[in-house]
Amino acid sequence: MKKRIVSMLLLVCMTTTLAMGCGGSEEEKETVDLNSMSLEEIEAQAKEEGELASAAMPDTWANWGETWQEYTDLYGIEHVDTDMSSAEEISLFETEGEDATKDIGDVGQAFGPVAEEQGVTLPYKTSYWDSIPDWAKDDDGDWIIGYYGTMAVIVNNKIVEDTPTSFEDILDGDYMVAVGDVQAATQAQYAVLAAAIAYGGGEDDIQPGLDYFRQIAEQGRLDLGEFTQARIEKGEVGVAFLWDFNALGYREQFLENNPDADFTVFIPSEASIQTGYSTIINKYSKHPCAAALAREYILSDEGQINLAKGYATPIREDVELPEDVASKLLDDSQYTNARMVEDQEAWDETAKTIGTMWQEEVVAYAK
């Protein structure tokens, strides 16, 4: 069976399609079964494929840059990335189909099951399957969480006179507040959820979070410009809601660019939310083994440490972080009131309408 699969994968390289064989109807085509292959076979075929195109795994997010460089150095596989939202990734996989331009993507925790339901994922469990918590993976490996983050706030102390430590402090401020695109970005949606939890709501009741940001909008303090690292660095906003790994990574880069920069990162004291990010392998990938090998490396000790270097929390608890890496993270006391999603089904339902509600109940009130 394995020899047959390897033979089929060689055809993948020659025809640049996941469909096995030359021509024929859709019913006659077979899909690569990565879980039936050995790691050695996957690695050998990945090197033959020689290329990997990812979606939403840019160098500046969770230290992907170092991971991709090591991946290329180890296996000789060239890599390119195109940044986009979780929803855009799944839509792209579906609309491109057999003409796929992307092989692997990184999506918010809630989007992993969505991608599987829409039939655009290719299962692969990896050799680290038993080290992944059950809640962080699909039964067959259609999606696997590689790391998670906690909603945090980055503060430009050059603009903000009194550094906040809570949602309430931000509400009382006089500076611009950036959240991002709640209609499309997982990070922005979870900022609203964190605010909802802080004011008595939750996965099934997002209203307190919308009410919170509406107050900021009514004050004329909600920034609706493009949500970019450059704008935060230039001082166009006073505070921005980001995953802790992004906020800490941005602060590090800002200080490298300007030693006089002054930014603080904190987890809101009232409450915060944590969630993971999943890799999904495109069912129609032109380089399925290169994608599988990338997931393998992401979940390896080296890959998990790389994510921690990017301030993300690795999903594998059996990986010991070097002291110099662990010391760069926020103090554990910051996370006292942070929690994971408790009702994923309710949040999945909320996420379907949160974009529309944001436009109608928050953006519409912006001055």
SVG drawing of the C-alpha trace seen along z (x, -y; Angstrom):
<svg xmlns="http://www.w3.org/2000/svg" viewBox="-27 -62 47 64">
<polyline fill="none" stroke="black" stroke-width="0.4" points="0.0,0.0 2.7,-2.5 4.6,-1.8 1.4,-2.5 1.0,-5.8 4.6,-6.8 4.1,-6.0 1.0,-8.1 2.8,-11.0 5.4,-10.9 2.6,-11.6 1.6,-14.6 5.0,-16.1 4.7,-15.5 1.1,-16.7 1.2,-19.3 -2.2,-18.2 -3.4,-16.3 -5.5,-14.1 -3.8,-10.8 -3.4,-9.7 -3.4,-11.5 -6.9,-12.8 -10.0,-10.8 -13.2,-11.8 -13.4,-13.1 -14.7,-9.7 -11.5,-8.0 -9.2,-10.3 -7.8,-9.5 -6.5,-11.8 -3.1,-11.5 -3.4,-9.5 -0.6,-11.1 -1.5,-9.2 -0.7,-5.9 2.8,-7.1 5.9,-6.8 7.7,-10.0 10.7,-8.9 8.5,-8.6 6.9,-12.0 10.3,-13.6 11.7,-12.1 8.7,-13.1 8.7,-16.6 12.2,-17.1 11.2,-16.1 8.3,-18.6 10.8,-21.2 8.4,-24.1 5.8,-25.1 3.4,-28.0 1.7,-29.0 -1.2,-31.2 -1.3,-33.5 2.0,-32.3 4.1,-35.5 7.6,-36.0 6.5,-38.5 3.7,-36.3 4.7,-33.9 8.3,-33.8 7.3,-32.0 10.3,-33.6 12.8,-31.5 10.7,-28.4 10.6,-28.8 14.3,-29.5 15.1,-26.4 12.7,-24.3 14.3,-25.5 17.8,-24.9 17.0,-21.4 15.1,-20.1 16.0,-22.4 12.4,-23.3 11.7,-26.9 9.0,-28.7 6.7,-31.7 3.8,-33.1 0.8,-35.3 -0.9,-36.9 -4.7,-36.8 -7.5,-36.2 -8.7,-32.7 -11.9,-33.2 -10.0,-34.2 -7.8,-31.1 -10.7,-28.7 -12.4,-30.6 -9.2,-30.5 -8.7,-26.8 -12.3,-26.2 -12.5,-28.5 -9.1,-27.6 -9.8,-23.9 -7.5,-21.9 -5.8,-25.1 -4.4,-25.6 -1.7,-28.2 -1.4,-27.5 -0.4,-24.3 -0.8,-24.9 -2.4,-27.6 -2.8,-28.8 -6.3,-29.5 -8.0,-30.5 -9.2,-27.6 -12.8,-28.1 -12.0,-27.9 -10.3,-24.5 -13.6,-22.6 -15.1,-25.0 -12.3,-24.1 -12.9,-20.4 -16.7,-20.7 -16.2,-22.5 -14.0,-19.7 -10.8,-21.6 -8.5,-19.8 -6.0,-16.9 -5.5,-14.9 -2.1,-14.3 -1.6,-13.4 2.3,-13.8 4.5,-11.7 3.7,-13.9 0.0,-12.9 0.1,-11.5 1.6,-14.8 -1.2,-16.9 -4.2,-17.4 -7.5,-15.9 -9.2,-19.3 -6.4,-20.7 -6.8,-18.3 -9.3,-16.7 -9.7,-12.9 -7.9,-12.3 -5.6,-15.4 -7.6,-17.6 -6.6,-20.4 -4.1,-20.5 -3.5,-23.4 0.2,-24.2 0.2,-27.1 -2.2,-29.5 -2.3,-33.0 -4.0,-35.3 -5.7,-38.6 -3.4,-41.4 -3.0,-45.1 0.1,-47.0 0.4,-50.6 2.5,-53.4 3.7,-55.2 4.8,-58.2 1.1,-58.9 -0.6,-57.4 0.1,-59.4 -1.2,-56.9 -0.5,-53.4 -3.7,-51.3 -3.9,-47.8 -7.5,-47.1 -10.5,-47.5 -11.9,-50.1 -8.7,-52.1 -8.8,-52.1 -12.5,-53.2 -11.4,-56.2 -8.6,-57.2 -8.3,-59.9 -6.3,-58.1 -7.2,-56.1 -7.9,-52.4 -7.3,-49.9 -9.0,-46.5 -8.7,-45.3 -11.2,-43.9 -13.9,-42.1 -15.6,-41.0 -12.7,-38.8 -9.9,-38.5 -10.0,-35.9 -7.7,-38.2 -10.2,-41.1 -13.2,-38.9 -11.5,-37.6 -10.8,-41.1 -14.5,-41.7 -15.1,-38.3 -12.5,-39.3 -14.3,-42.5 -17.6,-40.7 -16.3,-38.3 -14.8,-41.2 -18.3,-42.8 -20.3,-39.7 -20.9,-38.2 -19.4,-35.2 -19.3,-33.0 -23.1,-33.0 -23.5,-36.7 -21.2,-39.0 -23.4,-42.1 -21.3,-43.5 -18.2,-43.4 -20.1,-45.3 -21.4,-47.8 -17.9,-48.4 -16.4,-49.2 -19.5,-51.2 -18.7,-53.5 -15.2,-54.0 -16.6,-54.6 -19.0,-57.2 -16.1,-59.0 -14.5,-59.2 -11.6,-57.0 -12.1,-53.9 -9.5,-53.6 -10.9,-52.3 -7.8,-52.6 -5.7,-49.7 -4.6,-47.6 -0.9,-47.3 2.3,-47.0 3.7,-50.1 0.8,-52.3 1.2,-51.2 4.9,-51.9 4.4,-55.3 2.1,-56.3 -1.2,-56.5 -2.9,-54.7 -2.4,-54.8 -3.4,-51.2 -4.1,-48.1 -5.6,-44.8 -3.4,-41.9 -2.5,-38.3 0.2,-38.4 2.7,-36.8 2.0,-39.6 2.1,-42.4 5.4,-41.2 6.9,-40.6 5.9,-44.0 7.4,-45.6 10.7,-43.8 10.9,-45.0 9.9,-48.6 12.8,-48.7 15.2,-47.3 14.2,-50.0 14.2,-52.7 15.9,-52.3 13.9,-55.3 10.6,-53.6 8.5,-53.0 5.8,-50.3 4.0,-48.3 2.2,-45.0 -0.4,-43.7 -3.2,-41.3 -6.4,-43.1 -6.9,-42.5 -10.6,-41.9 -10.5,-39.0 -9.0,-37.8 -9.5,-34.9 -7.1,-32.4 -7.4,-30.4 -5.2,-28.3 -4.2,-28.5 -4.4,-25.4 -2.5,-24.3 -4.7,-23.1 -3.2,-21.3 -5.0,-22.2 -6.8,-19.1 -5.8,-20.3 -2.2,-21.1 0.4,-20.8 3.0,-20.0 1.1,-17.8 4.2,-16.1 6.0,-19.5 3.0,-20.7 2.9,-17.6 6.6,-17.9 6.0,-21.6 3.4,-20.5 5.7,-17.9 8.4,-20.5 6.1,-23.0 5.1,-20.3 8.7,-19.2 10.6,-20.4 12.5,-22.9 9.4,-24.1 7.6,-24.6 10.5,-26.4 10.6,-28.7 6.9,-29.6 7.8,-30.4 10.6,-32.6 7.8,-34.4 6.0,-34.7 3.3,-32.1 2.4,-29.3 3.4,-25.9 0.6,-23.3 3.0,-20.5 3.4,-20.7 6.3,-18.1 8.6,-20.6 11.0,-22.3 11.7,-25.9 15.3,-27.2 15.6,-29.7 16.4,-32.6 13.2,-31.9 11.0,-31.4 12.3,-34.6 11.0,-36.8 7.4,-35.9 5.0,-37.8 4.9,-36.9 2.4,-34.1 0.5,-36.5 -0.7,-38.4 -2.8,-35.4 -4.7,-34.9 -8.1,-35.9 -7.5,-34.5 -9.3,-31.4 -9.8,-29.2 -13.1,-29.2 -15.5,-27.2 -18.4,-26.8 -16.9,-26.3 -20.3,-25.5 -21.8,-28.7 -18.8,-30.8 -18.9,-29.2 -22.5,-30.4 -21.6,-33.9 -18.7,-34.2 -21.1,-33.7 -22.8,-37.0 -20.3,-39.1 -19.0,-40.8 -22.5,-42.1 -23.2,-43.1 -19.9,-44.9 -20.8,-47.0 -24.3,-47.8 -23.7,-48.3 -20.1,-49.7 -18.8,-51.1 -22.1,-52.8 -21.5,-54.9 -17.9,-55.9 -17.2,-59.6"/>
</svg>
